[in-house]
Amino acid sequence: MHNPMPLRRFIYTLTLYLLTPVILYRLAVRGLRYPDYFSRWRERFGFFNDPHIRDSIWIHAVSMGEVNAALPLIDALMQRYEGTPFVITTVTPTGSDRVRRVYGDRVFNVYLPYDLPASIRRFLDRVRPRLVVVMETEIWPNLFFECRAQGVPVVVANARLSEKSLRGYGPVRPLAKSALASAYYVAAQSTTDAARLRDLGADPERLGVVGNLKYDMMVPDDVVAQAKAIRAAWGAQRPVWVAASTHDGEELPVLKAHAAVLRQFPDALLLLAPRHPERFKPVALACRSFGFITRTRSEDGNADTDTQCFVVDTLGELLRFYAAADVAFVGGSLVPIGGHNVLEPAALSVPVIVGPQTFNFTDITASLIEAGAALCIADGDELGAAVTRLLADAQLRARVGGAARAAFEREQGGVLRTVAIVEKVLSENGEPPG
């Protein structure tokens, strides 16, 4: 019987080539807002200076969130395979910036090329990986097929798949199924994720529940001391809450909530950290339009005693501002984004509030709520009351924050299990020098 997969792959690839002008146009438009999108556009087609490395370990993480989740794994692998070249690819400038800030020239960082066979082959020819670890669920069919053709085993680590994402594969689902089935191992975050990944096409014999690597995040020793220092400039006894990783459609409810908080706590301070850099300035303007005394991280450095709203318009500093807050609202959850990482405030014993849209972190959020470590609100209208309730009750904050920290510690260990999988893959396929 004729195998339809080559035809499906041909149609998929042809479609991507036909869409390339549109992709370039979109890249240029984004480049107007964030120049790094366009300044390194050649990398997205596999063109970059040959780094002259061989037998590398390649880790792909889409953006800053995935990079942060991968950091403990990267550190463990770099320690285990000292002397081995490491390649880290990202898709977004924020992810690339994070990699370069953390690792500098200890790793080779480029953008992942588009899922075009020629671009991927150029990339593979330059970095010659012995293995690729794909974070979460970036299933690019040509990438997986080209790796298989060149004998590069693919490990999907910290794999997750929401019901929405499973449905979203639509007409390319058979192709995605074939690609995922070619992975050497799929390490799922939870039993729910594993079931969906199996439905999508993961080989049950090479699929396991390993846990979420985000639970293994390292809290720097000095982060609490830094938080105390920056909070001293605000007024150490002031009530402080943070709205983190917010999206369009969330800042208005946040600012309304802060107005409600100020009615009970006139000296309260809101730390507002938008998710995307292109929205930093509009959010600061929105704060001022509400009449709040507003300062920004980039222009003013820190808030002071009369600041009512402090916009964190920088990247990579959110952890210290979580540590400096009494309560944390984690964005992406009042709009259909699916939520963001609730474990960063949980690791710091900071009570967490989320909205109803947490489908990207369903199991983590549900486990925190069940443990009494997080509060879920129905909509933005409930945010002000939830924040006020926590700020008014020190015992409740301590109980919720303590439960959050306990839940965080209870789920750790995913990094060690993932490293063991990588070791097994490399031993079966020939370890790189290490």
VEXMITI-371349 format. One record per residue (C-alpha): residue number from 1; x, y, z. Coordinates in nm, 3 decimals, decimal comma. Each point is the difference from the previous one (the first is absolute). Layout:
N
(pt NUM; (X; Y; Z))
...
end
This chain:
434
(pt 1; (0,000; 0,000; 0,000))
(pt 2; (0,129; 0,348; -0,086))
(pt 3; (0,137; 0,190; 0,300))
(pt 4; (-0,166; 0,343; 0,007))
(pt 5; (0,258; 0,152; 0,237))
(pt 6; (0,256; 0,112; -0,266))
(pt 7; (-0,282; 0,175; -0,184))
(pt 8; (-0,121; 0,168; 0,320))
(pt 9; (0,353; 0,112; 0,076))
(pt 10; (0,042; 0,132; -0,354))
(pt 11; (-0,323; 0,203; 0,025))
(pt 12; (0,100; 0,130; 0,346))
(pt 13; (0,346; 0,102; -0,121))
(pt 14; (-0,130; 0,156; -0,320))
(pt 15; (-0,249; 0,202; 0,204))
(pt 16; (0,279; 0,130; 0,222))
(pt 17; (0,208; 0,104; -0,302))
(pt 18; (-0,300; 0,177; -0,151))
(pt 19; (-0,058; 0,179; 0,329))
(pt 20; (0,363; 0,111; 0,032))
(pt 21; (-0,065; 0,353; -0,139))
(pt 22; (-0,280; 0,043; 0,254))
(pt 23; (0,230; -0,127; 0,275))
(pt 24; (0,270; 0,247; -0,101))
(pt 25; (-0,252; 0,284; -0,004))
(pt 26; (-0,119; -0,094; 0,350))
(pt 27; (0,363; -0,016; 0,113))
(pt 28; (0,063; 0,349; -0,138))
(pt 29; (-0,309; 0,140; 0,173))
(pt 30; (0,111; -0,148; 0,330))
(pt 31; (0,347; 0,135; -0,067))
(pt 32; (-0,138; 0,354; -0,002))
(pt 33; (-0,105; -0,050; 0,363))
(pt 34; (0,284; -0,223; 0,111))
(pt 35; (0,303; 0,039; -0,232))
(pt 36; (0,161; -0,329; 0,097))
(pt 37; (-0,280; -0,185; -0,180))
(pt 38; (0,134; 0,133; -0,329))
(pt 39; (0,369; 0,057; 0,070))
(pt 40; (0,070; -0,375; 0,020))
(pt 41; (-0,254; -0,114; -0,259))
(pt 42; (0,254; -0,210; -0,192))
(pt 43; (0,028; -0,236; 0,297))
(pt 44; (-0,364; -0,094; -0,053))
(pt 45; (0,099; -0,157; -0,331))
(pt 46; (0,307; -0,179; 0,136))
(pt 47; (0,255; 0,260; -0,109))
(pt 48; (0,257; 0,091; 0,265))
(pt 49; (0,376; -0,018; 0,039))
(pt 50; (0,121; -0,355; 0,047))
(pt 51; (0,084; -0,035; 0,372))
(pt 52; (0,230; -0,297; -0,082))
(pt 53; (-0,151; -0,227; 0,261))
(pt 54; (-0,073; -0,370; -0,020))
(pt 55; (-0,187; -0,252; 0,216))
(pt 56; (-0,191; 0,275; 0,173))
(pt 57; (-0,295; -0,036; 0,235))
(pt 58; (-0,278; 0,216; -0,139))
(pt 59; (-0,284; 0,135; 0,214))
(pt 60; (-0,294; 0,187; -0,149))
(pt 61; (-0,218; 0,229; 0,212))
(pt 62; (-0,249; 0,231; -0,172))
(pt 63; (0,000; 0,312; 0,216))
(pt 64; (0,100; 0,132; 0,340))
(pt 65; (-0,247; -0,218; 0,191))
(pt 66; (0,130; -0,319; -0,156))
(pt 67; (0,360; 0,117; 0,041))
(pt 68; (-0,058; 0,060; 0,370))
(pt 69; (-0,150; -0,348; 0,035))
(pt 70; (0,298; -0,149; -0,183))
(pt 71; (0,272; 0,174; 0,206))
(pt 72; (0,028; -0,267; 0,274))
(pt 73; (0,014; -0,272; -0,266))
(pt 74; (0,261; 0,186; -0,205))
(pt 75; (0,211; 0,057; 0,312))
(pt 76; (-0,020; -0,368; 0,094))
(pt 77; (0,090; -0,115; -0,351))
(pt 78; (0,289; 0,246; -0,025))
(pt 79; (0,135; -0,138; 0,326))
(pt 80; (-0,050; -0,361; -0,110))
(pt 81; (0,149; 0,055; -0,347))
(pt 82; (0,272; 0,251; 0,075))
(pt 83; (0,198; 0,082; -0,312))
(pt 84; (-0,288; -0,078; -0,236))
(pt 85; (-0,120; 0,289; -0,220))
(pt 86; (-0,353; 0,116; 0,079))
(pt 87; (-0,232; 0,160; -0,252))
(pt 88; (-0,314; 0,177; 0,123))
(pt 89; (-0,260; 0,118; -0,249))
(pt 90; (-0,296; 0,226; 0,063))
(pt 91; (-0,273; 0,157; -0,213))
(pt 92; (-0,043; 0,338; 0,171))
(pt 93; (0,248; 0,278; 0,077))
(pt 94; (-0,099; -0,009; 0,368))
(pt 95; (0,097; -0,367; 0,016))
(pt 96; (0,328; 0,067; -0,179))
(pt 97; (0,079; 0,294; 0,231))
(pt 98; (-0,061; -0,221; 0,303))
(pt 99; (0,234; -0,271; -0,130))
(pt 100; (0,276; 0,249; -0,074))
(pt 101; (-0,033; 0,172; 0,338))
(pt 102; (0,022; -0,329; 0,190))
(pt 103; (0,261; -0,188; -0,203))
(pt 104; (0,187; 0,256; -0,210))
(pt 105; (0,249; -0,172; -0,229))
(pt 106; (-0,018; -0,330; 0,190))
(pt 107; (-0,269; -0,109; -0,245))
(pt 108; (-0,070; 0,065; -0,367))
(pt 109; (-0,334; 0,179; -0,035))
(pt 110; (-0,190; 0,051; -0,327))
(pt 111; (-0,363; 0,012; -0,105))
(pt 112; (-0,167; -0,324; -0,099))
(pt 113; (-0,040; -0,002; -0,379))
(pt 114; (-0,344; -0,013; -0,155))
(pt 115; (-0,132; -0,351; -0,064))
(pt 116; (0,135; -0,011; -0,355))
(pt 117; (0,213; -0,307; -0,086))
(pt 118; (0,283; 0,198; -0,159))
(pt 119; (0,019; 0,243; 0,294))
(pt 120; (0,005; -0,283; 0,253))
(pt 121; (0,268; -0,189; -0,190))
(pt 122; (0,219; 0,312; -0,009))
(pt 123; (-0,046; 0,037; 0,374))
(pt 124; (0,083; -0,366; 0,073))
(pt 125; (0,307; 0,014; -0,223))
(pt 126; (0,139; 0,289; 0,205))
(pt 127; (-0,063; -0,124; 0,354))
(pt 128; (0,025; -0,378; -0,056))
(pt 129; (-0,206; -0,096; 0,308))
(pt 130; (0,028; -0,340; 0,163))
(pt 131; (-0,341; 0,051; 0,160))
(pt 132; (-0,276; 0,260; 0,013))
(pt 133; (-0,217; 0,073; 0,304))
(pt 134; (-0,318; 0,180; -0,102))
(pt 135; (-0,165; 0,177; 0,291))
(pt 136; (-0,374; -0,038; 0,053))
(pt 137; (-0,180; -0,083; -0,327))
(pt 138; (0,156; 0,165; -0,303))
(pt 139; (-0,096; -0,261; -0,259))
(pt 140; (0,136; 0,118; -0,333))
(pt 141; (-0,039; -0,290; -0,247))
(pt 142; (0,293; 0,077; -0,231))
(pt 143; (0,228; 0,063; 0,297))
(pt 144; (-0,083; -0,338; 0,150))
(pt 145; (0,026; -0,180; -0,336))
(pt 146; (0,334; 0,160; -0,091))
(pt 147; (0,143; -0,089; 0,342))
(pt 148; (-0,113; -0,358; -0,048))
(pt 149; (0,154; -0,010; -0,349))
(pt 150; (0,334; 0,118; 0,140))
(pt 151; (-0,009; -0,235; 0,300))
(pt 152; (-0,051; 0,276; 0,258))
(pt 153; (-0,224; -0,131; 0,280))
(pt 154; (-0,272; 0,238; 0,117))
(pt 155; (-0,103; 0,016; 0,366))
(pt 156; (-0,311; 0,205; 0,075))
(pt 157; (0,050; 0,122; 0,356))
(pt 158; (-0,251; 0,160; 0,237))
(pt 159; (-0,260; -0,093; -0,260))
(pt 160; (-0,348; 0,140; 0,041))
(pt 161; (-0,303; 0,008; -0,225))
(pt 162; (-0,322; 0,179; 0,082))
(pt 163; (-0,335; -0,115; -0,134))
(pt 164; (-0,015; 0,320; -0,206))
(pt 165; (0,343; -0,067; -0,152))
(pt 166; (-0,093; -0,360; -0,076))
(pt 167; (-0,306; 0,118; -0,194))
(pt 168; (0,205; 0,274; -0,166))
(pt 169; (0,209; -0,237; -0,212))
(pt 170; (-0,299; -0,047; -0,232))
(pt 171; (0,101; -0,107; -0,353))
(pt 172; (0,370; -0,041; 0,089))
(pt 173; (-0,078; -0,240; 0,284))
(pt 174; (0,101; -0,314; -0,197))
(pt 175; (0,331; 0,166; -0,084))
(pt 176; (0,053; 0,110; 0,361))
(pt 177; (-0,087; -0,352; 0,113))
(pt 178; (0,267; -0,149; -0,227))
(pt 179; (0,256; 0,259; 0,114))
(pt 180; (-0,069; -0,056; 0,370))
(pt 181; (0,015; -0,377; -0,048))
(pt 182; (0,355; 0,045; -0,132))
(pt 183; (0,118; 0,157; 0,329))
(pt 184; (0,239; -0,215; 0,198))
(pt 185; (-0,175; 0,081; 0,326))
(pt 186; (-0,282; 0,228; 0,116))
(pt 187; (0,023; 0,106; 0,367))
(pt 188; (-0,343; 0,129; 0,098))
(pt 189; (-0,075; 0,240; 0,284))
(pt 190; (-0,307; -0,189; 0,125))
(pt 191; (-0,222; -0,301; -0,062))
(pt 192; (-0,251; 0,229; -0,173))
(pt 193; (0,268; 0,131; -0,236))
(pt 194; (0,125; -0,354; -0,063))
(pt 195; (-0,350; -0,116; -0,099))
(pt 196; (-0,040; 0,286; -0,247))
(pt 197; (0,348; -0,053; -0,142))
(pt 198; (-0,080; -0,366; -0,048))
(pt 199; (-0,318; 0,100; -0,183))
(pt 200; (0,205; 0,231; -0,221))
(pt 201; (0,240; -0,278; -0,094))
(pt 202; (0,274; -0,051; 0,259))
(pt 203; (0,124; -0,358; 0,021))
(pt 204; (-0,132; -0,138; 0,333))
(pt 205; (0,324; -0,199; 0,040))
(pt 206; (0,201; 0,325; -0,013))
(pt 207; (-0,234; 0,222; 0,199))
(pt 208; (0,017; 0,061; 0,375))
(pt 209; (-0,114; 0,238; 0,271))
(pt 210; (0,312; 0,175; 0,127))
(pt 211; (-0,148; 0,307; 0,171))
(pt 212; (0,023; 0,371; -0,065))
(pt 213; (0,352; 0,142; -0,018))
(pt 214; (-0,131; 0,335; 0,121))
(pt 215; (-0,017; -0,148; 0,350))
(pt 216; (0,380; -0,034; -0,010))
(pt 217; (0,062; 0,368; -0,061))
(pt 218; (0,281; 0,141; 0,212))
(pt 219; (-0,072; 0,304; 0,213))
(pt 220; (0,324; 0,200; 0,016))
(pt 221; (0,138; 0,033; 0,351))
(pt 222; (0,004; 0,379; -0,017))
(pt 223; (-0,350; 0,056; -0,143))
(pt 224; (-0,164; 0,052; 0,339))
(pt 225; (0,275; 0,241; 0,108))
(pt 226; (-0,044; 0,193; -0,326))
(pt 227; (-0,374; 0,012; 0,059))
(pt 228; (0,046; 0,143; 0,348))
(pt 229; (0,236; 0,265; -0,133))
(pt 230; (-0,231; 0,120; -0,276))
(pt 231; (-0,300; -0,015; 0,230))
(pt 232; (0,176; 0,219; 0,255))
(pt 233; (-0,007; 0,285; -0,255))
(pt 234; (-0,380; -0,036; -0,033))
(pt 235; (-0,066; -0,015; 0,371))
(pt 236; (0,047; -0,344; 0,149))
(pt 237; (-0,339; -0,012; 0,174))
(pt 238; (-0,212; 0,095; -0,302))
(pt 239; (-0,242; -0,257; -0,144))
(pt 240; (0,139; -0,109; -0,337))
(pt 241; (-0,153; -0,219; -0,267))
(pt 242; (0,126; -0,100; -0,343))
(pt 243; (-0,192; -0,063; -0,321))
(pt 244; (0,242; -0,204; -0,209))
(pt 245; (0,014; -0,102; -0,366))
(pt 246; (-0,317; 0,190; -0,086))
(pt 247; (-0,152; 0,017; -0,348))
(pt 248; (-0,222; 0,239; -0,189))
(pt 249; (-0,341; -0,016; 0,167))
(pt 250; (0,145; -0,059; 0,347))
(pt 251; (0,158; 0,334; 0,092))
(pt 252; (-0,339; 0,174; 0,021))
(pt 253; (-0,136; -0,248; 0,260))
(pt 254; (0,334; 0,020; 0,182))
(pt 255; (-0,011; 0,380; 0,018))
(pt 256; (-0,364; -0,006; 0,113))
(pt 257; (0,098; -0,254; 0,265))
(pt 258; (0,281; 0,226; 0,118))
(pt 259; (-0,242; 0,290; 0,033))
(pt 260; (-0,210; -0,224; 0,226))
(pt 261; (0,307; -0,102; 0,200))
(pt 262; (0,099; 0,363; 0,050))
(pt 263; (-0,339; 0,076; 0,156))
(pt 264; (0,085; -0,236; 0,287))
(pt 265; (0,379; 0,039; -0,010))
(pt 266; (0,083; 0,356; -0,116))
(pt 267; (0,374; -0,073; 0,006))
(pt 268; (-0,019; -0,322; -0,207))
(pt 269; (0,238; -0,051; -0,290))
(pt 270; (-0,072; -0,191; -0,322))
(pt 271; (0,287; -0,156; -0,194))
(pt 272; (-0,121; -0,051; -0,356))
(pt 273; (0,209; -0,217; -0,234))
(pt 274; (-0,143; -0,035; -0,355))
(pt 275; (0,089; -0,320; -0,181))
(pt 276; (0,127; 0,153; -0,325))
(pt 277; (0,250; 0,285; -0,045))
(pt 278; (-0,201; 0,178; -0,271))
(pt 279; (-0,271; 0,066; 0,259))
(pt 280; (0,221; 0,157; 0,268))
(pt 281; (-0,065; 0,361; -0,102))
(pt 282; (-0,375; -0,034; -0,061))
(pt 283; (-0,042; -0,161; 0,342))
(pt 284; (0,193; 0,280; 0,172))
(pt 285; (-0,223; 0,254; -0,178))
(pt 286; (-0,309; -0,191; 0,114))
(pt 287; (0,120; 0,015; 0,362))
(pt 288; (0,045; 0,376; -0,023))
(pt 289; (-0,337; 0,043; -0,171))
(pt 290; (-0,157; -0,157; 0,310))
(pt 291; (0,158; 0,277; 0,203))
(pt 292; (0,250; -0,227; 0,176))
(pt 293; (0,340; 0,140; 0,089))
(pt 294; (0,201; -0,222; -0,233))
(pt 295; (0,366; -0,081; -0,044))
(pt 296; (0,174; -0,253; -0,220))
(pt 297; (0,294; -0,229; 0,050))
(pt 298; (0,180; 0,111; -0,317))
(pt 299; (-0,027; 0,376; 0,061))
(pt 300; (-0,010; 0,036; 0,380))
(pt 301; (0,180; -0,311; 0,121))
(pt 302; (-0,222; -0,049; 0,303))
(pt 303; (-0,323; 0,116; 0,157))
(pt 304; (-0,001; 0,231; 0,299))
(pt 305; (-0,231; 0,067; 0,290))
(pt 306; (-0,264; 0,192; -0,198))
(pt 307; (-0,010; -0,234; -0,303))
(pt 308; (-0,335; -0,170; -0,048))
(pt 309; (0,080; -0,199; -0,313))
(pt 310; (0,343; -0,127; -0,102))
(pt 311; (0,028; -0,143; -0,352))
(pt 312; (0,263; -0,272; -0,031))
(pt 313; (0,095; 0,071; -0,361))
(pt 314; (0,312; -0,216; -0,005))
(pt 315; (0,059; -0,369; -0,062))
(pt 316; (0,143; -0,267; 0,226))
(pt 317; (-0,070; 0,178; 0,330))
(pt 318; (-0,342; -0,132; 0,088))
(pt 319; (0,123; -0,242; 0,267))
(pt 320; (0,137; 0,275; 0,222))
(pt 321; (-0,324; 0,196; -0,029))
(pt 322; (-0,199; -0,310; 0,092))
(pt 323; (0,223; -0,028; 0,306))
(pt 324; (-0,070; 0,364; 0,087))
(pt 325; (-0,379; -0,039; -0,019))
(pt 326; (-0,258; -0,111; 0,256))
(pt 327; (-0,243; -0,138; -0,260))
(pt 328; (0,040; -0,104; -0,365))
(pt 329; (-0,253; -0,004; -0,280))
(pt 330; (0,131; -0,209; -0,293))
(pt 331; (-0,124; 0,126; -0,335))
(pt 332; (-0,108; -0,169; -0,318))
(pt 333; (-0,283; -0,144; 0,208))
(pt 334; (-0,273; 0,264; -0,038))
(pt 335; (0,021; -0,027; -0,379))
(pt 336; (0,017; -0,320; -0,213))
(pt 337; (0,380; -0,021; 0,004))
(pt 338; (0,007; -0,295; 0,235))
(pt 339; (0,190; 0,146; 0,293))
(pt 340; (0,368; 0,025; 0,085))
(pt 341; (0,241; -0,150; 0,248))
(pt 342; (-0,150; 0,005; 0,350))
(pt 343; (0,297; -0,184; 0,150))
(pt 344; (0,231; 0,301; 0,021))
(pt 345; (-0,208; 0,176; 0,268))
(pt 346; (-0,082; -0,338; 0,158))
(pt 347; (0,372; -0,076; 0,041))
(pt 348; (0,033; 0,328; 0,192))
(pt 349; (-0,300; -0,072; 0,228))
(pt 350; (-0,199; 0,282; -0,159))
(pt 351; (-0,380; -0,058; -0,014))
(pt 352; (-0,120; -0,040; -0,359))
(pt 353; (-0,317; 0,123; -0,171))
(pt 354; (-0,102; -0,119; -0,347))
(pt 355; (-0,294; 0,049; -0,230))
(pt 356; (-0,204; -0,282; -0,157))
(pt 357; (0,209; -0,038; -0,319))
(pt 358; (0,285; -0,227; 0,112))
(pt 359; (-0,018; -0,276; -0,260))
(pt 360; (0,374; 0,018; -0,069))
(pt 361; (0,070; -0,082; 0,365))
(pt 362; (-0,310; -0,200; 0,089))
(pt 363; (0,161; -0,262; 0,224))
(pt 364; (0,239; 0,237; 0,177))
(pt 365; (-0,268; 0,258; 0,069))
(pt 366; (-0,254; -0,262; 0,109))
(pt 367; (0,251; -0,156; 0,240))
(pt 368; (0,079; 0,339; 0,156))
(pt 369; (-0,369; 0,087; 0,038))
(pt 370; (-0,073; -0,343; 0,151))
(pt 371; (0,286; 0,046; 0,246))
(pt 372; (-0,135; 0,339; 0,106))
(pt 373; (0,303; 0,163; -0,159))
(pt 374; (-0,179; 0,215; -0,259))
(pt 375; (-0,328; 0,184; -0,050))
(pt 376; (-0,195; -0,015; -0,326))
(pt 377; (-0,229; 0,289; -0,086))
(pt 378; (-0,285; -0,020; -0,251))
(pt 379; (0,080; 0,327; -0,178))
(pt 380; (0,180; 0,331; 0,029))
(pt 381; (-0,277; 0,153; 0,210))
(pt 382; (0,099; -0,231; 0,288))
(pt 383; (0,370; 0,089; -0,009))
(pt 384; (-0,012; 0,308; 0,225))
(pt 385; (-0,193; -0,185; 0,274))
(pt 386; (0,237; -0,299; -0,014))
(pt 387; (0,311; 0,219; 0,027))
(pt 388; (-0,153; 0,209; 0,279))
(pt 389; (-0,098; -0,312; 0,194))
(pt 390; (0,355; -0,136; -0,009))
(pt 391; (0,164; 0,333; 0,079))
(pt 392; (-0,232; 0,045; 0,299))
(pt 393; (0,068; -0,341; 0,156))
(pt 394; (0,364; -0,077; 0,083))
(pt 395; (-0,089; -0,346; 0,135))
(pt 396; (-0,183; -0,091; -0,321))
(pt 397; (0,296; 0,120; -0,209))
(pt 398; (0,239; -0,210; 0,209))
(pt 399; (-0,223; -0,307; -0,028))
(pt 400; (-0,049; 0,029; -0,377))
(pt 401; (0,365; 0,087; -0,062))
(pt 402; (0,122; -0,288; 0,215))
(pt 403; (-0,227; -0,243; -0,183))
(pt 404; (0,135; 0,131; -0,331))
(pt 405; (0,360; -0,061; 0,103))
(pt 406; (-0,083; -0,349; 0,132))
(pt 407; (-0,177; -0,094; -0,325))
(pt 408; (0,297; 0,129; -0,199))
(pt 409; (0,251; -0,209; 0,197))
(pt 410; (-0,216; -0,312; -0,010))
(pt 411; (0,006; -0,021; -0,380))
(pt 412; (0,373; 0,045; -0,061))
(pt 413; (0,222; -0,258; -0,170))
(pt 414; (-0,090; 0,032; -0,370))
(pt 415; (0,347; 0,124; -0,097))
(pt 416; (0,178; -0,308; 0,137))
(pt 417; (-0,247; -0,231; -0,173))
(pt 418; (0,044; 0,187; -0,330))
(pt 419; (0,380; -0,009; 0,027))
(pt 420; (-0,024; -0,377; 0,050))
(pt 421; (-0,201; -0,025; -0,324))
(pt 422; (0,259; 0,205; -0,189))
(pt 423; (0,280; -0,216; 0,140))
(pt 424; (-0,181; -0,313; -0,117))
(pt 425; (-0,058; 0,143; -0,348))
(pt 426; (0,362; 0,107; -0,037))
(pt 427; (0,136; -0,330; 0,131))
(pt 428; (-0,212; -0,189; -0,252))
(pt 429; (0,103; 0,231; -0,284))
(pt 430; (0,358; 0,068; 0,102))
(pt 431; (0,080; 0,263; 0,262))
(pt 432; (0,171; 0,323; -0,098))
(pt 433; (0,328; 0,070; 0,174))
(pt 434; (-0,071; 0,081; 0,362))
end
